[in-house]
Amino acid sequence: MKPCSLTLFAAACLASSLDAAFYGAAPDANHPWAVHDENRPQPPRVEPAAVVGGAPSDAVVLFDGTEESFGNWVHARPEEKRKADWVVQDGYLLAVRGAGYIQTKEQFSDCQLHIEWSHAQQLPGEGQKRGNSGVFLPGGIEVQVLDNFNNPTYPDGSAGAVYGVMPPAVNALRAPGQWQSYDIIYRRPIVRDGVSLDEGSMTVLVNGVVVQDSTPLDGGGGHKKRKPLNQPYPDVGPVALQDHGNPVRYRNIWLRPLRPRPADGGTDGRLSAAATTAKRAEIGAEVRASAANMQGWDQMMRLLESQMYASNSAAWDVCNRQVSESVEQFKDLSTKELEIQRQQVMDLHHALSYLQRFDIIAADYKPAKELREIADGLGWLKQK
Ligand code: MG
């Protein structure tokens, strides 16, 4: 490669957006991205609904009041064994005694689930026998549905409870006859080879009021039972609604899958050392690939940036030569000429200092020392 001319540096610098790099703390053993890393993918765009509680653009609509959308569900109990079916009427789905559970045809995993439900104004029964139903998340953990607006019961069986695990923090129900809403954020337990990697959690809002906030699932609970953390747990399953013999109505049901956690291969947040190394290698390769489409100064800076994700000797050979040549050229400039190139001198000094601070290049890297001397000699390091 021919030495880059300073004219090229100036032209490249004008078009450059490299000031985004060498900014926040560099990737480390458990974080593949730098803090404030602009190489990180932008979050995908989602159009929110026009009204609060409506399905956003990326939601899977499970029931929208139509018979057609009821086609997303099946009765869990075979036809010959059930005495009735759930029915769609007036835009809602009604649990009918003897129909058994219904469940989605599709399988889901960690998700955000919105669902609305209501009871008739006056239901008979007390405690668990008044308006009992339930929303089952994939894998079978129940968020209780019950008319306990004015009907005390065991607290871990109240509406908004993770059934058998945790009562709702408060009772935020409306009076029976009105529609109630649940917004549920569900992270399933992750159990691998009999080892609980993550016991999972549930956040639940009842009518917009937080009643569960990242509540640990503690084995998942159930009727009269406490379950161990390390029991096998499926990665996917249907969403199900309970027929507990009471006429409960449901409407406006939609779901959004959540981004994967590190234990599921997600690459946001704190990762294992092995996952971090793998992801850093991938990002480093992408940054090097983008550098291949650049020239001169921009390419040098981009290759330097790539080194913070993954050290690559071929890339280092190229950018080391570019850095060395650049510094040699800076050394030959008069003070007046350096003033014109000040931005480039300081950008490169900043990049090299950053990489040294995070032990990505050697503390005694000679071009960095020489560049620092040039900048310091002109008083630029004191004038931040
Ligand atoms: Mg129930």
Residues whose N, C-alpha, C, O or C-beta is under 5 A from the ligand:
A	BS01	MG	N132 S133 G134 Q144 V145 Q242
